[in-house]
């Protein structure tokens, strides 16, 4: 793996997907938005889109940086950057 392409990780970000019906995510910094088809997170490894059907946030604990999603998970997609200060630009692009 070329270390120049990937930022250093703190080692706290993990994803566990159980039969596409339960998703445990560690290393969650913020939940940007959510509905029953898409959840947008900021993680220690950048932005993360979770897409599916009947999605529900079952547990969220920002003190321990953990999230549990239940529903039918179709896709997990990372963005290049964290949302943080750039979230205004990301959402501006979505609503053009």
C-alpha positions in Angstrom: 0.0 0.0 0.0 1.4 3.4 -1.0 1.3 5.5 2.2 1.4 8.8 0.3 -2.1 8.2 -1.1 -3.8 7.5 2.2 -3.8 9.8 5.3 -2.6 8.4 8.6 -5.3 6.7 10.6 -5.8 6.9 14.4 -6.9 3.2 14.3 -10.3 3.9 15.8 -12.4 3.7 12.7 -14.0 0.3 12.0 -17.1 -0.9 10.2 -18.9 -4.2 10.9 -21.7 -5.1 8.5 -23.9 -8.1 9.6 -25.9 -9.6 6.8 -26.6 -6.2 5.3 -29.1 -5.6 8.0 -27.0 -4.1 10.9 -24.1 -1.8 10.6 -21.8 -0.9 13.5 -19.5 2.1 12.8 -16.7 3.2 15.2 -14.8 6.5 14.7 -17.9 8.6 14.0 -17.3 12.3 14.5 -20.7 13.7 13.4 -24.0 12.8 11.7 -24.4 15.3 8.9 -27.9 14.2 7.7 -30.1 11.1 7.7 -33.4 9.7 6.4 -34.7 6.2 5.7 -32.6 5.9 2.5 -29.4 7.7 3.2 -27.2 8.5 6.3 -24.3 11.0 5.9 -21.5 10.7 8.5 -18.2 12.4 9.2 -15.8 9.8 10.4 -12.1 9.8 11.3 -11.4 8.5 7.8 -13.5 11.1 6.0 -17.1 11.4 4.9 -19.2 8.3 4.7 -22.5 7.8 2.8 -24.7 4.9 3.9 -27.4 4.1 1.4 -30.2 1.6 1.6 -33.9 1.1 2.5 -35.7 1.5 5.9 -32.5 2.8 7.5 -32.8 3.7 11.2 -30.1 5.0 13.6 -30.5 2.5 16.4 -27.8 3.9 18.6 -25.6 7.0 18.4 -22.9 7.8 21.0 -20.6 10.6 20.0 -18.7 10.3 23.3 -17.5 6.8 22.3 -17.7 7.7 18.5 -20.1 4.8 17.8 -23.1 4.3 15.6 -25.5 1.4 14.9 -27.7 1.5 11.9 -30.4 -1.1 11.1 -32.2 -1.6 7.8 -31.2 -2.9 4.4 -27.8 -1.5 3.6 -27.1 -1.3 -0.2 -23.9 0.8 -0.4 -21.2 2.4 1.7 -19.3 5.2 0.0 -16.4 7.3 1.3 -15.7 10.8 0.2 -12.2 12.1 -0.2 -12.4 14.7 2.6 -14.1 15.2 5.9 -17.2 17.4 5.8 -16.2 19.7 8.6 -15.7 23.2 7.1 -16.4 21.9 3.6 -19.9 20.8 4.4 -21.4 24.0 3.0 -19.7 23.4 -0.3 -20.8 19.8 -0.4 -24.4 20.6 0.3 -24.3 23.6 -2.1 -23.3 21.2 -4.9 -26.1 18.9 -4.0 -28.8 21.6 -4.2 -27.6 23.4 -7.4 
